[in-house]
Amino acid sequence: MENSTEKPPFSAIFDFSFTEFISIELIRVLYVFAFIVAGLTMVATILSGFSNGLWWGFGSIIMAPIVFFTIVFFARISLETMIVLFRIAENTRETAEHTKKE
């Protein structure tokens, strides 16, 4: 059963008072984007290594996965930190609404 008060996706884009957070919905997209960037960086590392010589190429094959996982790791940590901060803000707002004196 759907909630009749649900807003259309990305309606927060036009919320100029910033009462809704759009970042939480975009986290999955940003994480996929981080994987794409990490993959492209891995390919570029390997191609750059082989353009400098055979031994550099073999070294880049070893380094490319390390670079990939480092980028993905830091992207994940950054995105999780962002989620935590937004959830803290939402919980703080709810607590403030519940403790208002009438």
C-alpha positions in Angstrom: 0.0 0.0 0.0 1.5 3.3 -1.1 1.5 6.4 1.0 -0.5 9.1 -0.6 1.8 11.8 0.8 4.8 10.5 -1.2 6.4 13.2 -3.3 7.7 12.5 -6.9 11.3 11.5 -7.2 13.8 14.4 -7.3 11.1 16.9 -6.1 13.8 17.9 -3.5 15.7 19.6 -6.4 13.1 22.4 -6.3 13.0 22.7 -2.5 14.7 26.1 -2.1 14.2 26.0 1.7 16.4 22.8 1.9 13.9 20.9 4.1 14.3 17.7 2.1 17.6 15.9 1.4 18.3 14.7 -2.1 21.7 13.2 -1.3 20.2 10.1 0.3 18.4 9.1 -2.9 21.6 9.8 -5.0 24.0 7.7 -2.9 23.6 4.6 -5.0 24.1 6.6 -8.2 27.2 8.2 -6.7 28.6 4.8 -5.7 28.1 3.4 -9.2 29.8 6.5 -10.5 32.7 5.9 -8.2 33.0 2.3 -9.5 33.1 3.6 -13.1 35.7 6.2 -12.3 37.8 3.6 -10.4 37.5 1.2 -13.4 38.5 3.8 -15.9 41.4 4.8 -13.6 42.5 1.2 -13.5 42.4 0.9 -17.3 44.3 4.2 -17.6 47.0 3.0 -15.1 47.6 -0.2 -17.1 47.7 1.6 -20.5 50.0 4.2 -19.1 52.3 1.5 -17.7 52.6 -0.3 -21.0 53.2 2.9 -22.9 56.3 3.4 -20.7 57.7 -0.1 -21.3 57.0 -3.8 -20.7 58.2 -3.9 -17.1 56.3 -0.7 -16.3 53.2 -2.5 -17.8 53.7 -5.5 -15.6 54.1 -3.2 -12.6 50.9 -1.3 -13.5 49.0 -4.6 -13.7 50.0 -5.2 -10.1 49.2 -1.6 -9.0 45.9 -1.1 -10.9 43.8 -3.3 -8.6 45.3 -1.5 -5.6 44.4 1.8 -7.1 40.9 0.5 -7.9 40.1 -0.7 -4.4 41.6 2.4 -2.8 39.3 4.6 -4.9 36.3 2.4 -4.1 37.2 2.2 -0.4 37.5 6.0 0.0 34.3 6.6 -2.0 32.4 4.2 0.2 33.7 5.8 3.4 32.8 9.3 2.1 29.3 8.2 1.1 28.7 6.4 4.3 29.8 9.5 6.2 27.4 11.6 4.2 24.5 9.2 4.9 25.3 9.3 8.7 25.4 13.1 8.7 22.0 13.4 6.9 20.5 10.8 9.2 21.8 12.7 12.3 20.2 15.8 10.8 16.9 14.1 10.2 16.8 12.6 13.7 17.7 15.9 15.3 14.9 17.6 13.4 12.4 14.9 14.6 13.7 15.2 18.2 13.3 19.0 18.1 9.7 18.7 16.7 8.8 16.2 19.5 10.2 18.4 22.3 8.7 21.7 21.2 6.6 23.3 23.9 3.1 24.1 22.8 
